[in-house]
Amino acid sequence: MSTQTAVQPTDAEPIEAAVRPWDVFRTEVAALVRLSPAFVRVTFKGPSLAHFADNGFDQRFKLIFPASACGYDKLPTGDRWYSELRSLPEDEQCGVRTYTVRTVRPELGEVDVDMVIHEAESDEETGPALEWLQTAAVGDELLLLGPDSRWDGPHGGVDFHAPEGAELLIAGDETAAPAIAAILEDLPATARGTAFIEVPTAEDALDIEVPAHVAVVWLPRDGAAWGERLVPAVTEAARRMDFGAEDDAFVEIDDEMIWDAPETAPATGSYVWIAAETGVVKTLRFTIRKELGLPKESGAFMGYWRNGKAWD
């Protein structure tokens, strides 16, 4: 997610500067709850979070972690803050990672974020979020770059756009589980479809409130390779759905990370939302879009991380 928002931490009172779609919220950790071996729920609290917009579904935002050498002292504050940040010496750069909002409680000034704890196999797979989680404690300060409810226009950062009445196919690995949970709990009671969630072990299956006609299938890897459980299960489910003819206009994406998420969808039909490791997403996108004919506007395919690199 890219944004040109100026980085200026807010207080609880209205700010004098012009309101922007996104703002930086100064918070501290109010609670840490281990949901399962792989998931930790972090509750952030701060008076400025009264203005954190509750847009629901898969709303993305950014966590900004303090730099090892100077905390937040050298965090740029202009419209080009991110490029300026990356021009600083490495130990003066704040870490920035994208997450999905789990729950917003503006009346309490709180935001819940479900984060994944995993074992890094190399230094290249260790990022600022994982490092922070290993020592995180109640009272720790952190900055959240998120949507500001005082902005009366669209905020962006939401990629789930299913039309009412569509048959849903939702899928992802543990990195997408918080987004999937938020999506499912925001669906109308009339929603129908299936969600597949691949997780490290059976103990990582979480309780999610879902509509009566939506099934949730947990797929524990139990040591299997990434996507080994998810790809065949989602492919089989997709073949049972009616997408139309083969997509002759399909274009393969060769970028290191894949993000194919149209902002609008047809008024009827099927809708697919998939987020996982990039290679897994590319495989499923090819099958569902190219072979089975899902129209481009009817599906979101997002690589949340890439195997072999830091995937906080």
C-alpha positions as a Markdown table, in Angstrom:
| # | Residue | x | y | z |
|---|---|---|---|---|
| 1 | Met | 0.0 | 0.0 | 0.0 |
| 2 | Ser | 1.4 | 3.4 | -0.9 |
| 3 | Thr | 0.3 | 6.7 | 0.4 |
| 4 | Gln | 1.6 | 10.3 | 0.2 |
| 5 | Thr | 0.2 | 11.2 | 3.6 |
| 6 | Ala | 2.3 | 13.5 | 5.7 |
| 7 | Val | 3.6 | 11.6 | 8.8 |
| 8 | Gln | 2.5 | 13.7 | 11.8 |
| 9 | Pro | 1.4 | 11.8 | 14.9 |
| 10 | Thr | -1.9 | 13.1 | 16.2 |
| 11 | Asp | -3.4 | 13.8 | 19.6 |
| 12 | Ala | -6.9 | 13.3 | 20.7 |
| 13 | Glu | -7.9 | 16.9 | 19.9 |
| 14 | Pro | -8.7 | 18.0 | 16.4 |
| 15 | Ile | -5.5 | 18.8 | 14.5 |
| 16 | Glu | -4.8 | 22.2 | 13.0 |
| 17 | Ala | -3.3 | 20.8 | 9.8 |
| 18 | Ala | -5.6 | 19.8 | 7.0 |
| 19 | Val | -7.2 | 16.4 | 7.5 |
| 20 | Arg | -5.9 | 13.7 | 5.2 |
| 21 | Pro | -7.2 | 10.2 | 4.3 |
| 22 | Trp | -4.4 | 8.6 | 6.3 |
| 23 | Asp | -2.7 | 9.8 | 9.5 |
| 24 | Val | -0.2 | 8.5 | 12.0 |
| 25 | Phe | -1.6 | 7.5 | 15.3 |
| 26 | Arg | 0.7 | 7.4 | 18.4 |
| 27 | Thr | -0.3 | 4.4 | 20.5 |
| 28 | Glu | 0.9 | 2.0 | 23.2 |
| 29 | Val | 0.4 | -1.7 | 23.7 |
| 30 | Ala | -2.6 | -2.3 | 26.0 |
| 31 | Ala | -2.7 | -6.1 | 25.8 |
| 32 | Leu | -1.0 | -9.1 | 24.2 |
| 33 | Val | -3.0 | -12.3 | 23.9 |
| 34 | Arg | -1.7 | -15.5 | 22.5 |
| 35 | Leu | -4.6 | -16.9 | 20.4 |
| 36 | Ser | -2.7 | -20.0 | 19.2 |
| 37 | Pro | 0.8 | -21.2 | 18.6 |
| 38 | Ala | 1.0 | -19.0 | 15.4 |
| 39 | Phe | -1.2 | -16.0 | 16.3 |
| 40 | Val | -0.9 | -13.1 | 18.8 |
| 41 | Arg | -3.6 | -10.4 | 19.2 |
| 42 | Val | -2.1 | -7.0 | 20.0 |
| 43 | Thr | -4.4 | -4.3 | 21.3 |
| 44 | Phe | -3.1 | -0.8 | 20.7 |
| 45 | Lys | -4.5 | 2.0 | 22.7 |
| 46 | Gly | -4.3 | 5.8 | 22.4 |
| 47 | Pro | -6.6 | 8.8 | 22.5 |
| 48 | Ser | -6.0 | 9.6 | 18.9 |
| 49 | Leu | -7.4 | 6.2 | 17.9 |
| 50 | Ala | -10.8 | 7.7 | 18.4 |
| 51 | His | -10.3 | 8.9 | 14.8 |
| 52 | Phe | -9.1 | 5.6 | 13.4 |
| 53 | Ala | -11.7 | 4.8 | 10.7 |
| 54 | Asp | -13.6 | 1.5 | 11.0 |
| 55 | Asn | -14.0 | 0.6 | 7.4 |
| 56 | Gly | -14.3 | -3.2 | 8.0 |
| 57 | Phe | -13.4 | -6.1 | 5.7 |
| 58 | Asp | -9.7 | -6.3 | 4.8 |
| 59 | Gln | -8.7 | -2.8 | 5.7 |
| 60 | Arg | -4.9 | -2.4 | 5.4 |
| 61 | Phe | -2.8 | -0.1 | 7.5 |
| 62 | Lys | 0.9 | 0.1 | 8.5 |
| 63 | Leu | 2.8 | -0.5 | 11.7 |
| 64 | Ile | 5.8 | 1.8 | 12.1 |
| 65 | Phe | 8.6 | 0.3 | 14.3 |
| 66 | Pro | 11.2 | 2.5 | 16.0 |
| 67 | Ala | 14.7 | 2.6 | 14.4 |
| 68 | Ser | 17.4 | 0.8 | 16.4 |
| 69 | Ala | 19.6 | 3.9 | 16.6 |
| 70 | Cys | 17.1 | 6.7 | 17.3 |
| 71 | Gly | 13.6 | 5.5 | 17.8 |
| 72 | Tyr | 11.2 | 7.8 | 15.9 |
| 73 | Asp | 13.4 | 10.9 | 16.2 |
| 74 | Lys | 14.4 | 10.9 | 12.5 |
| 75 | Leu | 11.1 | 9.7 | 11.1 |
| 76 | Pro | 10.4 | 12.1 | 8.1 |
| 77 | Thr | 7.2 | 14.2 | 8.3 |
| 78 | Gly | 6.7 | 15.4 | 4.7 |
| 79 | Asp | 4.6 | 14.1 | 1.9 |
| 80 | Arg | 7.6 | 12.0 | 0.6 |
| 81 | Trp | 8.2 | 10.5 | 4.0 |
| 82 | Tyr | 8.7 | 7.0 | 2.8 |
| 83 | Ser | 11.4 | 7.7 | 0.2 |
| 84 | Glu | 13.1 | 10.1 | 2.6 |
| 85 | Leu | 13.0 | 7.4 | 5.3 |
| 86 | Arg | 14.7 | 4.9 | 3.0 |
| 87 | Ser | 17.5 | 7.3 | 2.3 |
| 88 | Leu | 18.5 | 7.4 | 5.9 |
| 89 | Pro | 21.3 | 5.2 | 7.3 |
| 90 | Glu | 20.0 | 1.7 | 7.9 |
| 91 | Asp | 20.1 | 1.9 | 11.7 |
| 92 | Glu | 18.1 | 5.2 | 11.6 |
| 93 | Gln | 15.3 | 3.8 | 9.4 |
| 94 | Cys | 12.0 | 2.9 | 11.1 |
| 95 | Gly | 10.7 | -0.5 | 10.1 |
| 96 | Val | 7.4 | -0.3 | 8.2 |
| 97 | Arg | 5.1 | -3.3 | 7.7 |
| 98 | Thr | 1.5 | -3.7 | 6.4 |
| 99 | Tyr | -1.2 | -5.4 | 8.4 |
| 100 | Thr | -4.9 | -5.9 | 8.4 |
| 101 | Val | -7.2 | -4.3 | 11.1 |
| 102 | Arg | -8.9 | -7.0 | 13.1 |
| 103 | Thr | -11.2 | -4.8 | 15.3 |
| 104 | Val | -11.6 | -1.1 | 15.8 |
| 105 | Arg | -13.2 | 0.4 | 19.0 |
| 106 | Pro | -13.0 | 4.1 | 18.5 |
| 107 | Glu | -15.2 | 4.8 | 21.5 |
| 108 | Leu | -12.4 | 3.2 | 23.6 |
| 109 | Gly | -9.5 | 4.4 | 21.5 |
| 110 | Glu | -8.4 | 0.9 | 20.7 |
| 111 | Val | -7.4 | -1.2 | 17.6 |
| 112 | Asp | -6.8 | -4.9 | 17.6 |
| 113 | Val | -4.3 | -6.5 | 15.3 |
| 114 | Asp | -3.7 | -10.2 | 14.9 |
| 115 | Met | 0.0 | -10.9 | 14.1 |
| 116 | Val | 1.7 | -14.1 | 13.1 |
| 117 | Ile | 4.7 | -15.5 | 15.0 |
| 118 | His | 6.8 | -17.8 | 12.9 |
| 119 | Glu | 10.3 | -19.3 | 13.0 |
| 120 | Ala | 12.6 | -17.5 | 10.6 |
| 121 | Glu | 14.9 | -19.9 | 8.7 |
| 122 | Ser | 17.5 | -17.2 | 7.9 |
| 123 | Asp | 18.3 | -13.6 | 8.6 |
| 124 | Glu | 16.6 | -12.6 | 5.3 |
| 125 | Glu | 13.3 | -13.9 | 6.7 |
| 126 | Thr | 13.6 | -11.8 | 9.9 |
| 127 | Gly | 11.9 | -8.4 | 9.7 |
| 128 | Pro | 11.1 | -5.6 | 12.1 |
| 129 | Ala | 7.7 | -7.0 | 13.0 |
| 130 | Leu | 9.0 | -10.4 | 14.0 |
| 131 | Glu | 11.9 | -8.8 | 16.0 |
| 132 | Trp | 9.5 | -6.5 | 17.8 |
| 133 | Leu | 7.0 | -9.3 | 18.6 |
| 134 | Gln | 9.8 | -11.4 | 20.3 |
| 135 | Thr | 10.1 | -8.8 | 23.1 |
| 136 | Ala | 6.8 | -6.9 | 22.9 |
| 137 | Ala | 5.3 | -5.9 | 26.2 |
| 138 | Val | 2.4 | -3.9 | 27.5 |
| 139 | Gly | 3.2 | -0.2 | 27.5 |
| 140 | Asp | 5.5 | -0.4 | 24.4 |
| 141 | Glu | 5.0 | 2.6 | 22.1 |
| 142 | Leu | 4.2 | 2.1 | 18.4 |
| 143 | Leu | 3.0 | 4.3 | 15.5 |
| 144 | Leu | 0.1 | 3.2 | 13.3 |
| 145 | Leu | -0.4 | 4.7 | 9.9 |
| 146 | Gly | -4.1 | 4.2 | 9.2 |
| 147 | Pro | -7.3 | 5.7 | 7.8 |
| 148 | Asp | -8.6 | 8.9 | 9.5 |
| 149 | Ser | -12.3 | 9.0 | 10.1 |
| 150 | Arg | -12.3 | 12.8 | 9.9 |
| 151 | Trp | -11.7 | 12.5 | 6.2 |
| 152 | Asp | -15.0 | 12.4 | 4.4 |
| 153 | Gly | -13.8 | 10.8 | 1.2 |
| 154 | Pro | -12.5 | 7.2 | 0.5 |
| 155 | His | -9.5 | 6.0 | 2.4 |
| 156 | Gly | -8.4 | 3.2 | 0.2 |
| 157 | Gly | -6.7 | 0.1 | 1.5 |
| 158 | Val | -9.8 | -2.2 | 1.2 |
| 159 | Asp | -9.6 | -4.9 | -1.6 |
| 160 | Phe | -12.7 | -7.0 | -0.8 |
| 161 | His | -15.5 | -5.8 | -3.1 |
| 162 | Ala | -17.9 | -8.7 | -3.5 |
| 163 | Pro | -21.3 | -7.9 | -4.9 |
| 164 | Glu | -24.3 | -8.7 | -2.9 |
| 165 | Gly | -25.6 | -12.2 | -3.5 |
| 166 | Ala | -22.4 | -13.5 | -5.2 |
| 167 | Glu | -21.1 | -17.0 | -4.5 |
| 168 | Leu | -17.8 | -16.4 | -2.5 |
| 169 | Leu | -14.5 | -18.3 | -2.7 |
| 170 | Ile | -12.1 | -16.9 | -0.1 |
| 171 | Ala | -8.7 | -18.4 | 0.6 |
| 172 | Gly | -5.3 | -17.6 | 2.2 |
| 173 | Asp | -2.6 | -18.8 | 4.5 |
| 174 | Glu | -2.0 | -17.7 | 8.1 |
| 175 | Thr | -0.7 | -14.2 | 6.9 |
| 176 | Ala | -4.2 | -13.6 | 5.5 |
| 177 | Ala | -6.2 | -15.3 | 8.3 |
| 178 | Pro | -6.8 | -12.0 | 10.2 |
| 179 | Ala | -8.1 | -10.4 | 7.0 |
| 180 | Ile | -10.3 | -13.4 | 6.2 |
| 181 | Ala | -11.7 | -13.4 | 9.7 |
| 182 | Ala | -12.5 | -9.7 | 9.5 |
| 183 | Ile | -14.1 | -10.2 | 6.0 |
| 184 | Leu | -16.2 | -13.1 | 7.2 |
| 185 | Glu | -17.5 | -11.3 | 10.2 |
| 186 | Asp | -18.5 | -8.3 | 8.2 |
| 187 | Leu | -20.5 | -10.3 | 5.6 |
| 188 | Pro | -24.3 | -10.0 | 5.5 |
| 189 | Ala | -26.4 | -12.8 | 6.9 |
| 190 | Thr | -27.4 | -13.8 | 3.4 |
| 191 | Ala | -23.8 | -14.4 | 2.2 |
| 192 | Arg | -22.9 | -17.8 | 0.8 |
| 193 | Gly | -19.6 | -19.5 | -0.1 |
| 194 | Thr | -16.5 | -21.1 | 1.3 |
| 195 | Ala | -13.3 | -19.9 | 3.0 |
| 196 | Phe | -10.1 | -22.0 | 3.0 |
| 197 | Ile | -7.4 | -21.0 | 5.5 |
| 198 | Glu | -4.1 | -22.8 | 5.5 |
| 199 | Val | -2.3 | -22.7 | 8.9 |
| 200 | Pro | 0.8 | -24.3 | 10.4 |
| 201 | Thr | -1.1 | -26.7 | 12.8 |
| 202 | Ala | -4.6 | -27.7 | 13.7 |
| 203 | Glu | -4.2 | -25.7 | 17.0 |
| 204 | Asp | -4.1 | -22.5 | 14.8 |
| 205 | Ala | -7.8 | -22.8 | 13.8 |
| 206 | Leu | -9.5 | -19.8 | 15.3 |
| 207 | Asp | -13.1 | -19.2 | 16.2 |
| 208 | Ile | -14.8 | -16.9 | 13.6 |
| 209 | Glu | -18.4 | -15.9 | 13.5 |
| 210 | Val | -19.7 | -16.5 | 10.0 |
| 211 | Pro | -23.1 | -16.4 | 8.2 |
| 212 | Ala | -25.1 | -19.7 | 8.2 |
| 213 | His | -24.3 | -20.4 | 4.5 |
| 214 | Val | -20.6 | -19.7 | 4.7 |
| 215 | Ala | -18.3 | -22.7 | 5.4 |
| 216 | Val | -14.8 | -22.2 | 6.9 |
| 217 | Val | -12.3 | -25.0 | 6.1 |
| 218 | Trp | -9.0 | -25.0 | 8.1 |
| 219 | Leu | -6.1 | -26.7 | 6.4 |
| 220 | Pro | -3.2 | -27.5 | 8.8 |
| 221 | Arg | 0.1 | -27.9 | 6.9 |
| 222 | Asp | 1.6 | -30.1 | 9.7 |
| 223 | Gly | 5.0 | -29.8 | 8.1 |
| 224 | Ala | 3.9 | -29.8 | 4.4 |
| 225 | Ala | 5.2 | -27.1 | 2.0 |
| 226 | Trp | 3.5 | -23.8 | 1.6 |
| 227 | Gly | 0.3 | -24.1 | -0.4 |
| 228 | Glu | 0.4 | -27.9 | -0.5 |
| 229 | Arg | -2.9 | -28.0 | 1.3 |
| 230 | Leu | -4.4 | -24.8 | 0.0 |
| 231 | Val | -3.8 | -25.1 | -3.8 |
| 232 | Pro | -5.7 | -28.4 | -4.4 |
| 233 | Ala | -8.5 | -27.5 | -2.0 |
| 234 | Val | -9.2 | -24.2 | -3.6 |
| 235 | Thr | -8.7 | -25.5 | -7.1 |
| 236 | Glu | -11.3 | -28.2 | -6.5 |
| 237 | Ala | -13.8 | -25.7 | -5.1 |
| 238 | Ala | -13.2 | -23.3 | -8.0 |
| 239 | Arg | -13.9 | -26.1 | -10.6 |
| 240 | Arg | -17.3 | -26.5 | -9.0 |
| 241 | Met | -18.2 | -22.9 | -9.6 |
| 242 | Asp | -19.5 | -21.3 | -12.8 |
| 243 | Phe | -17.1 | -18.6 | -13.9 |
| 244 | Gly | -17.7 | -18.6 | -17.6 |
| 245 | Ala | -15.4 | -19.3 | -20.6 |
| 246 | Glu | -11.6 | -19.4 | -20.7 |
| 247 | Asp | -10.1 | -15.9 | -20.3 |
| 248 | Asp | -8.3 | -15.1 | -23.6 |
| 249 | Ala | -7.3 | -11.7 | -22.2 |
| 250 | Phe | -5.4 | -13.1 | -19.2 |
| 251 | Val | -2.1 | -11.5 | -18.6 |
| 252 | Glu | 0.6 | -13.3 | -16.5 |
| 253 | Ile | 2.3 | -11.2 | -13.8 |
| 254 | Asp | 6.0 | -11.6 | -13.5 |
| 255 | Asp | 6.6 | -9.1 | -10.7 |
| 256 | Glu | 8.3 | -10.3 | -7.5 |
| 257 | Met | 5.1 | -9.6 | -5.7 |
| 258 | Ile | 1.6 | -10.0 | -7.2 |
| 259 | Trp | -1.3 | -7.6 | -6.4 |
| 260 | Asp | -4.2 | -7.9 | -8.8 |
| 261 | Ala | -7.2 | -6.4 | -7.0 |
| 262 | Pro | -9.8 | -4.5 | -9.0 |
| 263 | Glu | -11.7 | -1.8 | -7.1 |
| 264 | Thr | -15.1 | -2.8 | -8.5 |
| 265 | Ala | -16.9 | -6.0 | -9.2 |
| 266 | Pro | -19.8 | -7.0 | -11.4 |
| 267 | Ala | -23.2 | -6.8 | -9.8 |
| 268 | Thr | -23.8 | -10.5 | -9.9 |
| 269 | Gly | -22.0 | -13.8 | -10.2 |
| 270 | Ser | -19.1 | -15.4 | -8.4 |
| 271 | Tyr | -16.4 | -13.5 | -6.4 |
| 272 | Val | -12.9 | -14.8 | -5.5 |
| 273 | Trp | -10.5 | -13.3 | -2.9 |
| 274 | Ile | -7.2 | -14.9 | -2.4 |
| 275 | Ala | -4.1 | -13.7 | -0.4 |
| 276 | Ala | -1.1 | -15.9 | 0.5 |
| 277 | Glu | 2.5 | -16.5 | -0.4 |
| 278 | Thr | 3.2 | -15.0 | -3.9 |
| 279 | Gly | 4.0 | -18.3 | -5.7 |
| 280 | Val | 0.8 | -19.9 | -4.3 |
| 281 | Val | -1.3 | -16.9 | -5.4 |
| 282 | Lys | 0.2 | -16.9 | -8.9 |
| 283 | Thr | -0.7 | -20.6 | -9.3 |
| 284 | Leu | -4.2 | -20.1 | -8.2 |
| 285 | Arg | -4.7 | -17.0 | -10.2 |
| 286 | Phe | -3.6 | -18.8 | -13.4 |
| 287 | Thr | -6.0 | -21.7 | -12.8 |
| 288 | Ile | -9.0 | -19.6 | -11.8 |
| 289 | Arg | -8.5 | -16.7 | -14.2 |
| 290 | Lys | -6.9 | -18.3 | -17.2 |
| 291 | Glu | -8.2 | -21.9 | -17.2 |
| 292 | Leu | -11.6 | -21.5 | -15.5 |
| 293 | Gly | -12.5 | -18.1 | -16.9 |
| 294 | Leu | -13.1 | -15.9 | -13.8 |
| 295 | Pro | -13.5 | -12.3 | -15.1 |
| 296 | Lys | -10.7 | -10.0 | -14.0 |
| 297 | Glu | -13.2 | -7.7 | -12.2 |
| 298 | Ser | -14.5 | -10.7 | -10.1 |
| 299 | Gly | -11.4 | -11.6 | -8.2 |
| 300 | Ala | -8.7 | -10.2 | -6.0 |
| 301 | Phe | -5.3 | -12.1 | -6.0 |
| 302 | Met | -2.7 | -10.7 | -3.6 |
| 303 | Gly | 0.8 | -11.9 | -2.6 |
| 304 | Tyr | 1.1 | -11.0 | 1.0 |
| 305 | Trp | 4.6 | -12.3 | 1.2 |
| 306 | Arg | 7.3 | -14.1 | -0.7 |
| 307 | Asn | 9.0 | -17.3 | 0.4 |
| 308 | Gly | 12.7 | -16.8 | 1.3 |
| 309 | Lys | 12.2 | -13.1 | 2.3 |
| 310 | Ala | 11.1 | -11.3 | 5.4 |
| 311 | Trp | 7.3 | -11.7 | 5.5 |
| 312 | Asp | 6.0 | -9.8 | 8.5 |
